[in-house]
Amino acid sequence: MALMDTLLNAATQALSGGNAQGQGSMVEMAMELVQQQGGLGNLIGRLQQGGLGDALNSWISTEQDNVPVSGSEVQNALGSDVIAQIAQKFGFDNQQVSELLAKVLPMLVDNATPNGTAQDADGFGLDDLASMVLKNFLK
């Protein structure tokens, strides 16, 4: 687990560049969300049940662009309690967390489903997220 923590910290520090509102914060929040939900597959299920099915289909698909979502749509899909937990942990308000997650979730799901199927995300955990960050977001 120490190697995992080191990789995650290195990735998020490289992304944040000292900017608390930057990509680093988004990635850290996404990692926290994936962990809270027990993996990306579970997170996708929760978002789908929360009414973001059409957007999720575009994020997963290899044949269309990612449909953007608003912070309020993310908060409605995940629930205020989930957003509040992340907000408290990172020192942001709920709206900021929702908006940041609305920006990073489409990229996260898109990159985690390279074959255009949600089954690609089953078992996708923090180690996969760290690897994806290092490969795709640090270019």
PyMOL commands that set and color helices and strands:
alter all, ss='L'
color gray80, all
select helices_A, chain A and resi 2-16+23-37+40-60+71-78+80-90+94-112+118-121+126-137
alter helices_A, ss='H'
color red, helices_A
deselect
rebuild
show_as cartoon
